[in-house]
């Protein structure tokens, strides 16, 4: 079975899990790929209790290319280890966006 098909079958998900429990199967599949390519990574520092990390993986199988985003809340200190944390998983696609910014003259 192809990894792309397997990830699509697992589907999108928003939920929570405890760091003491088993990790999400979607992340296990993504981390098991020898040919994974992280094309985007973002880390948000939410402050004292937790942070959030998101990665977009590009997966190529033959002529097919797919992108999957996995984001997870990460405890900020050892005091938060074991707390219930949120995560999300979904298939995404690249979209070029033009952004106008203003700078001093």
WOFENFEN-V267439 format. One line per field, one symbol per residue. ss: DSSP state (2 for helix, 1 for strand, 0 for the rest). phi: phi as a letter, one per 40 degrees, with the letter a starting at -180 (. if undefined). psi: psi as a letter, one per 30 degrees, with the letter a starting at -180 (. if undefined). Layout:
BEGIN
ss: ???
phi: ???
psi: ???
END
This chain:
BEGIN
ss: 002222222200111111000000222222220000111111111000011111111111100111111111111002220001111111110000000000000
phi: .cccccccccgcabaaaccccccccccdccccccbcbccaaabbcchccabbbbbbbbbbbgccbbbbbbbacbdcbcccdgccbcaaaacbbcacbcbcbbbcc
psi: kleeeeeeefllkkallkfflklkeeeeeeffkfgkjjfkkkkkjgbeellkkkkkkkkkjbfkklkkkkkkkkkflfffkflkllllklkllkkkkkkklklk.
END
